[in-house]
């Protein structure tokens, strides 16, 4: 595991917590079939399996990003999943979904940034390539 300074540990914990909290709080809406979630995945022509799949992926990512030995894996998973959400907003859904003033898009960007910072801090822990990447970056 990567040895971090006290400041880096604090930044990592804050970023990981933010990413996990945002992803976990959306689970209720996805699993319960909230109107906005159903609208989004219907628009994407992925209802209901895309909604369930993304919720499950976010749940796993949230857990992994909080466990010290799996931070890098969780961050990579979170970045992958949230990149799909951001791409969907930019290409199909739009920034403002059901008059939310861009809240869902903003939360996705926060998860992306927080996960990217956590991944950068824990880049040495990326399976198979971490040491090589840490020498480059």
N, CA and C of each residue as an Amber inpcrd file, in Angstrom:
protein
   411
   0.8350000  -1.1960000   0.0000000   0.0000000   0.0000000   0.0000000
   0.8720000   1.2490000   0.0000000   0.3640000   2.2710000  -0.6290000
   1.0780000   3.5310000  -0.7560000   1.2380000   4.2050000   0.5990000
   2.4490000   4.6940000   0.8520000   2.6990000   5.4980000   2.0440000
   2.4180000   6.9540000   1.6990000   1.4870000   7.5620000   2.4100000
   1.1170000   8.9490000   2.1580000   1.4840000   9.8130000   3.3570000
   1.6770000  11.0930000   3.0950000   1.8900000  12.0320000   4.1850000
   0.5620000  12.2160000   4.9180000   0.6170000  12.8610000   6.0400000
  -0.6010000  13.1050000   6.8220000  -1.6120000  13.9290000   6.0130000
  -1.1180000  14.9310000   5.3050000  -1.9870000  15.7670000   4.4800000
  -2.5960000  14.9560000   3.3380000  -1.7810000  14.1350000   2.6800000
  -2.2840000  13.2980000   1.5930000  -3.3320000  12.3120000   2.0930000
  -3.1100000  11.7530000   3.2830000  -4.0990000  10.8360000   3.8650000
  -5.4260000  11.5470000   4.0880000  -5.3530000  12.7790000   4.5920000
  -6.5730000  13.5460000   4.8490000  -7.2960000  13.8630000   3.5420000
  -6.5410000  14.2800000   2.5280000  -7.1390000  14.5790000   1.2280000
  -7.7790000  13.3220000   0.6410000  -7.0660000  12.2100000   0.7310000
  -7.5860000  10.9380000   0.2320000  -8.8930000  10.5790000   0.9250000
  -8.9090000  10.6630000   2.2340000 -10.1130000  10.3090000   2.9900000
 -11.2870000  11.2040000   2.6170000 -11.0450000  12.4990000   2.4920000
 -12.1190000  13.4270000   2.1240000 -12.6420000  13.1050000   0.7250000
 -11.7350000  12.9290000  -0.2300000 -12.1510000  12.6410000  -1.6120000
 -12.8990000  11.3200000  -1.7110000 -12.3770000  10.2910000  -1.0540000
 -13.0290000   8.9850000  -1.0970000 -14.3950000   9.0380000  -0.4310000
 -14.4850000   9.7560000   0.6680000 -15.7650000   9.8750000   1.3760000
 -16.7930000  10.6060000   0.5330000 -16.3690000  11.6920000  -0.0980000
 -17.2930000  12.4480000  -0.9510000 -17.7990000  11.5680000  -2.0910000
 -16.8850000  10.8990000  -2.7850000 -17.2860000  10.0470000  -3.9110000
 -18.2480000   8.9630000  -3.4450000 -17.9140000   8.3060000  -2.3450000
 -18.7600000   7.2160000  -1.8460000 -20.1280000   7.7260000  -1.3970000
 -20.1540000   8.8240000  -0.6890000 -21.4270000   9.3610000  -0.1940000
 -22.3470000   9.7300000  -1.3530000 -21.8000000  10.4050000  -2.3460000
 -22.6330000  10.7950000  -3.4970000 -23.1630000   9.5530000  -4.2120000
 -22.2930000   8.5780000  -4.4540000 -22.7560000   7.3680000  -5.1480000
 -23.7640000   6.5960000  -4.3010000 -23.5170000   6.4860000  -3.0060000
 -24.4260000   5.7230000  -2.1410000 -25.7870000   6.3920000  -1.9980000
 -25.8120000   7.7220000  -1.9590000 -27.1010000   8.3910000  -1.7790000
 -27.9900000   8.2570000  -3.0100000 -27.4030000   8.0250000  -4.1790000
 -28.2340000   7.8470000  -5.3780000 -28.8200000   6.4420000  -5.4800000
 -28.2810000   5.4970000  -4.6860000 -28.7610000   4.1110000  -4.7620000
 -30.2420000   3.9920000  -4.4410000 -30.6820000   4.7140000  -3.4300000
 -32.0850000   4.6480000  -3.0320000 -32.9860000   4.9850000  -4.2250000
 -32.6310000   6.0630000  -4.9350000 -33.4550000   6.5110000  -6.0550000
 -33.4400000   5.5060000  -7.2090000 -32.2930000   4.9040000  -7.4470000
 -32.1980000   3.9330000  -8.5440000 -32.8990000   2.6310000  -8.1980000
 -32.6590000   2.1160000  -7.0040000 -33.2690000   0.8410000  -6.6280000
 -34.7690000   0.9680000  -6.3720000 -35.2340000   2.1350000  -5.9370000
 -36.6540000   2.2990000  -5.6420000 -37.4630000   2.6960000  -6.8720000
 -36.7850000   2.9890000  -7.9720000 -37.5030000   3.3640000  -9.1920000
 -38.0650000   4.7640000  -9.1340000 -37.3130000   5.6870000  -8.5490000
 -37.7530000   7.0800000  -8.4730000 -37.9900000   7.6250000  -9.8790000
 -38.9210000   8.5340000  -9.9750000 -39.3590000   9.0710000 -11.2690000
 -38.1830000   9.5790000 -12.1160000 -37.2840000  10.3210000 -11.5140000
 -36.1510000  10.8780000 -12.2470000 -35.2240000   9.7800000 -12.7840000
 -34.9690000   8.7610000 -11.9520000 -34.1150000   7.6510000 -12.3910000
 -34.7550000   6.8830000 -13.5440000 -36.0310000   6.6080000 -13.4230000
 -36.7460000   5.8950000 -14.4910000 -36.7340000   6.7330000 -15.7720000
 -36.9520000   8.0410000 -15.6430000 -36.9110000   8.9270000 -16.8080000
 -35.5480000   8.8690000 -17.4970000 -34.4910000   8.9580000 -16.7070000
 -33.1210000   8.9540000 -17.2590000 -32.8570000   7.6680000 -18.0250000
 -33.1230000   6.5430000 -17.4020000 -32.7900000   5.2710000 -18.0440000
 -33.7650000   4.8970000 -19.1530000 -34.9810000   5.4170000 -19.1080000
 -35.9080000   5.2470000 -20.2340000 -35.3980000   6.0500000 -21.4300000
 -34.9620000   7.2780000 -21.1720000 -34.4060000   8.1260000 -22.2300000
 -33.1800000   7.4650000 -22.8610000 -32.3760000   6.8020000 -22.0340000
 -31.1730000   6.1200000 -22.5270000 -31.4880000   4.7470000 -23.1250000
 -32.7750000   4.3660000 -23.0760000 -33.2320000   3.0520000 -23.5500000
 -32.5260000   1.9160000 -22.8150000 -32.3930000   2.1020000 -21.4960000
 -31.7180000   1.1180000 -20.6540000 -32.5380000   0.7800000 -19.4030000
 -33.8010000   1.1120000 -19.4250000 -34.6640000   0.8720000 -18.2540000
 -35.2110000  -0.5430000 -18.3280000 -35.2130000  -1.3210000 -17.2710000
 -34.7210000  -1.0620000 -15.9200000 -33.3020000  -1.5750000 -15.6720000
 -32.7730000  -2.4040000 -16.6060000 -31.5110000  -3.0940000 -16.3120000
 -30.3210000  -2.1630000 -16.2190000 -30.3150000  -1.1020000 -16.9970000
 -29.2340000  -0.1210000 -16.8910000 -29.2510000   0.5840000 -15.5500000
 -30.4630000   0.8490000 -15.0610000 -30.6060000   1.5020000 -13.7520000
 -30.0990000   0.5810000 -12.6480000 -30.5090000  -0.6750000 -12.6950000
 -30.0470000  -1.6260000 -11.6790000 -28.5430000  -1.8810000 -11.7920000
 -28.0590000  -2.0150000 -13.0080000 -26.6380000  -2.2730000 -13.2270000
 -25.7660000  -1.1350000 -12.7500000 -26.1680000   0.0990000 -13.0680000
 -25.3620000   1.2410000 -12.6240000 -25.4230000   1.3820000 -11.1050000
 -26.5770000   1.0860000 -10.5200000 -26.6880000   1.1530000  -9.0590000
 -25.7850000   0.1140000  -8.4000000 -25.7850000  -1.0870000  -8.9320000
 -24.9330000  -2.1390000  -8.3890000 -23.4560000  -1.7640000  -8.5460000
 -23.0940000  -1.2370000  -9.7120000 -21.7170000  -0.7990000  -9.9480000
 -21.2970000   0.3070000  -8.9930000 -22.1860000   1.2550000  -8.7450000
 -21.8830000   2.3400000  -7.8170000 -21.7620000   1.8200000  -6.3850000
 -22.5830000   0.8420000  -6.0280000 -22.4860000   0.2440000  -4.6950000
 -21.1280000  -0.4200000  -4.5090000 -20.7270000  -1.2340000  -5.4640000
 -19.4320000  -1.9220000  -5.3820000 -18.2900000  -0.9040000  -5.3680000
 -18.3510000   0.0980000  -6.2350000 -17.3080000   1.1300000  -6.2760000
 -17.2010000   1.8640000  -4.9480000 -18.3410000   2.1870000  -4.3620000
 -18.3570000   2.9010000  -3.0760000 -17.6950000   2.0880000  -1.9790000
 -17.9720000   0.8060000  -1.9620000 -17.3650000  -0.0620000  -0.9610000
 -15.8570000  -0.1630000  -1.1880000 -15.4710000  -0.4180000  -2.4380000
 -14.0510000  -0.5970000  -2.7460000 -13.2260000   0.6620000  -2.4880000
 -13.7820000   1.8240000  -2.7810000 -13.0190000   3.0650000  -2.6170000
 -12.8110000   3.4110000  -1.1330000 -13.6080000   2.8120000  -0.2720000
 -13.4750000   3.0730000   1.1730000 -12.5620000   2.0790000   1.8890000
 -12.2940000   0.9350000   1.2660000 -11.4350000  -0.0830000   1.8800000
  -9.9840000   0.2190000   1.5020000  -9.1130000   0.4060000   2.4830000
  -7.7270000   0.8120000   2.1900000  -7.0110000  -0.0250000   1.1370000
  -7.1680000  -1.3300000   1.1310000  -6.4430000  -2.1670000   0.1720000
  -7.0190000  -2.1110000  -1.2450000  -8.2230000  -1.5800000  -1.3950000
  -8.8660000  -1.5690000  -2.7150000  -9.2110000  -0.1640000  -3.2040000
  -8.5680000   0.8380000  -2.6380000  -8.8730000   2.2240000  -3.0270000
  -8.6880000   2.4380000  -4.5240000  -7.5570000   2.0060000  -5.0640000
  -7.2700000   2.2440000  -6.4830000  -8.3060000   1.5620000  -7.3760000
  -8.6650000   0.3350000  -7.0560000  -9.6630000  -0.3930000  -7.8450000
 -11.0140000   0.3110000  -7.7610000 -11.3990000   0.7290000  -6.5600000
 -12.6640000   1.4430000  -6.3800000 -12.6870000   2.7630000  -7.1270000
 -11.5630000   3.4740000  -7.1160000 -11.4870000   4.7520000  -7.8210000
 -11.5860000   4.5400000  -9.3280000 -10.8990000   3.5310000  -9.8380000
 -10.9790000   3.2240000 -11.2770000 -12.4220000   2.8730000 -11.6560000
 -13.0660000   2.0430000 -10.8500000 -14.4580000   1.6580000 -11.1310000
 -15.3800000   2.8730000 -11.0820000 -15.1960000   3.7210000 -10.0770000
 -16.0340000   4.9160000  -9.9490000 -15.8420000   5.8430000 -11.1520000
 -14.5860000   6.0240000 -11.5670000 -14.3050000   6.8710000 -12.7260000
 -14.9730000   6.2960000 -13.9760000 -14.8930000   4.9930000 -14.1610000
 -15.5190000   4.3690000 -15.3240000 -17.0260000   4.5380000 -15.3380000
 -17.6480000   4.2500000 -14.2150000 -19.1090000   4.3390000 -14.1340000
 -19.5780000   5.7780000 -14.2900000 -18.9330000   6.6870000 -13.5890000
 -19.3800000   8.0780000 -13.6080000 -19.0710000   8.7270000 -14.9500000
 -18.0290000   8.2520000 -15.6430000 -17.7450000   8.7730000 -16.9880000
 -18.8910000   8.4500000 -17.9410000 -19.4790000   7.2630000 -17.7770000
 -20.6500000   6.9110000 -18.5740000 -21.8160000   7.8420000 -18.2960000
 -22.0030000   8.1850000 -17.0260000 -23.0830000   9.1130000 -16.6680000
 -22.8260000  10.4950000 -17.2680000 -21.5990000  10.9750000 -17.1630000
 -21.2660000  12.2940000 -17.7030000 -21.4300000  12.3020000 -19.2230000
 -20.9580000  11.2610000 -19.8850000 -21.1090000  11.1700000 -21.3350000
 -22.5830000  11.1550000 -21.7270000 -23.4070000  10.4600000 -20.9540000
 -24.8480000  10.4370000 -21.2240000 -25.4530000  11.8290000 -21.0880000
 -25.0130000  12.5700000 -20.0780000 -25.5050000  13.9490000 -19.9040000
 -25.0860000  14.8250000 -21.0770000 -23.8490000  14.6720000 -21.5200000
 -23.3290000  15.5390000 -22.5770000 -23.8690000  15.1980000 -23.9590000
 -24.2890000  13.9600000 -24.1660000 -24.7200000  13.5600000 -25.5060000
 -26.2240000  13.3450000 -25.6660000 -26.9060000  12.8820000 -24.6300000
 -28.3150000  12.5070000 -24.7780000 -29.2200000  13.2680000 -23.8100000
 -28.8790000  13.2420000 -22.5330000 -29.7680000  13.7820000 -21.5020000
 -29.7550000  15.2980000 -21.4050000 -28.6000000  15.8810000 -21.6090000
 -28.4280000  17.3100000 -21.3560000 -27.9880000  17.5240000 -19.9120000
 -27.5460000  18.7090000 -19.6200000 -27.0670000  19.0410000 -18.2810000
 -28.2390000  19.1410000 -17.3040000 -29.3120000  19.7630000 -17.7400000
 -30.4990000  19.9700000 -16.9140000 -31.4940000  18.8460000 -17.1880000
 -31.6520000  17.9420000 -16.2260000 -32.5610000  16.8070000 -16.3780000
 -33.7840000  17.0270000 -15.4840000 -34.9380000  17.0620000 -16.0920000
 -36.1980000  17.2520000 -15.3610000 -36.1250000  18.4620000 -14.4250000
 -35.6010000  19.5480000 -14.9450000 -35.5140000  20.8210000 -14.2100000
 -34.7230000  20.7170000 -12.9030000 -33.6360000  19.9340000 -12.9090000
 -32.8190000  19.8050000 -11.6930000 -31.7060000  20.8420000 -11.6270000
 -31.6840000  21.7810000 -12.5820000 -30.6830000  22.8500000 -12.6370000
 -29.2590000  22.2980000 -12.7180000 -29.1080000  21.1220000 -13.3040000
 -27.7850000  20.5400000 -13.4770000 -27.2210000  19.8570000 -12.2480000
 -28.0620000  19.5800000 -11.2660000 -27.5920000  18.9800000 -10.0190000
 -26.9780000  17.5980000 -10.2350000 -27.6470000  16.7330000 -10.9830000
 -27.1090000  15.3900000 -11.2130000 -25.7800000  15.4450000 -11.9660000
 -25.6980000  16.3250000 -12.9490000 -24.4490000  16.4780000 -13.6970000
 -23.3400000  16.9860000 -12.7700000 -23.6590000  17.9560000 -11.9390000
 -22.6740000  18.5000000 -10.9950000 -22.1870000  17.4300000 -10.0240000
 -23.0990000  16.6200000  -9.5130000 -22.7120000  15.5420000  -8.5970000
 -21.8210000  14.5210000  -9.3070000 -22.1290000  14.2410000 -10.5670000
 -21.2860000  13.3120000 -11.3380000 -19.8840000  13.8820000 -11.5090000
 -19.7820000  15.1690000 -11.7760000 -18.4690000  15.8050000 -11.9200000
 -17.6980000  15.7760000 -10.5990000 -18.3980000  15.9630000  -9.4950000
 -17.7560000  15.9040000  -8.1800000 -17.2040000  14.5090000  -7.9280000
 -17.9860000  13.4820000  -8.2430000 -17.5190000  12.0980000  -8.0780000
 -16.3020000  11.8430000  -8.9650000 -16.3480000  12.3130000 -10.2030000
 -15.2240000  12.1230000 -11.1200000 -13.9480000  12.7700000 -10.5740000
 -14.0440000  14.0010000 -10.1470000 -12.8720000  14.7250000  -9.6430000
 -12.3500000  14.0910000  -8.3580000 -13.2420000  13.7860000  -7.4350000
 -12.8280000  13.1850000  -6.1550000 -12.1820000  11.8210000  -6.3810000
 -12.7500000  11.0310000  -7.2700000 -12.1920000   9.7060000  -7.5620000
 -10.8430000   9.8190000  -8.2660000 -10.7170000  10.7900000  -9.1560000
  -9.4490000  10.9890000  -9.8670000  -8.3420000  11.4130000  -8.9050000
  -8.6590000  12.2650000  -7.9490000  -7.6680000  12.6720000  -6.9510000
  -7.2610000  11.4700000  -6.1030000  -8.2490000  10.6930000  -5.6620000
  -7.9440000   9.4970000  -4.8590000  -7.0860000   8.5230000  -5.6630000
  -7.4080000   8.3350000  -6.9300000  -6.6260000   7.4300000  -7.7640000
  -5.1940000   7.9420000  -7.9340000  -5.0480000   9.2280000  -8.1440000
  -3.7070000   9.7970000  -8.2720000  -2.8840000   9.5480000  -7.0050000
  -3.4930000   9.7840000  -5.8540000  -2.7780000   9.5890000  -4.5900000
  -2.4080000   8.1230000  -4.3560000  -3.2190000   7.2150000  -4.8750000
  -3.0090000   5.7780000  -4.6480000  -2.5840000   5.0590000  -5.9410000
  -1.9810000   5.7950000  -6.8560000  -1.6080000   5.2290000  -8.1570000
  -0.6450000   4.0580000  -8.0480000   0.1810000   4.0290000  -7.0240000
   1.1180000   2.9100000  -6.8470000   0.3890000   1.5960000  -6.5410000
  -0.8420000   1.7020000  -6.0740000  -1.6120000   0.5170000  -5.6900000
  -2.4630000  -0.0540000  -6.8260000  -2.3520000   0.5290000  -8.0190000
  -3.0980000  -0.0110000  -9.1560000  -2.5040000  -1.3780000  -9.4870000
  -3.3340000  -2.4080000  -9.5080000  -2.8060000  -3.7550000  -9.7770000
  -2.0230000  -3.8300000 -11.0820000  -0.9030000  -4.5080000 -11.0510000
  -0.0460000  -4.8310000 -12.1920000   0.7640000  -3.6550000 -12.7440000
   0.2280000  -2.4490000 -12.7680000   0.9190000  -1.3390000 -13.4190000
   1.2390000  -0.1690000 -12.5010000   0.8300000  -0.2590000 -11.2510000
   0.9740000   0.8610000 -10.3270000   2.3760000   1.3960000 -10.1700000
   3.3370000   0.5180000  -9.9910000   4.7230000   0.9610000  -9.8080000
   5.2500000   1.6580000 -11.0590000   4.9410000   1.1230000 -12.2050000
   5.4110000   1.7420000 -13.4670000   4.7540000   3.1050000 -13.6710000
   3.4630000   3.1940000 -13.4020000   2.7530000   4.4630000 -13.5480000
   3.3100000   5.5010000 -12.5830000   3.5800000   5.0890000 -11.3450000
   4.0750000   6.0420000 -10.3530000   5.4490000   6.5760000 -10.7230000
   6.2180000   5.8510000 -11.5120000   7.5150000   6.3390000 -11.9660000
   7.3670000   7.3750000 -13.0660000   6.2830000   7.2710000 -13.8190000
   6.0350000   8.2170000 -14.9230000   5.3910000   9.4920000 -14.4110000
   4.4200000   9.3420000 -13.5230000   3.6580000  10.4970000 -13.0310000
   4.2270000  10.9520000 -11.7070000
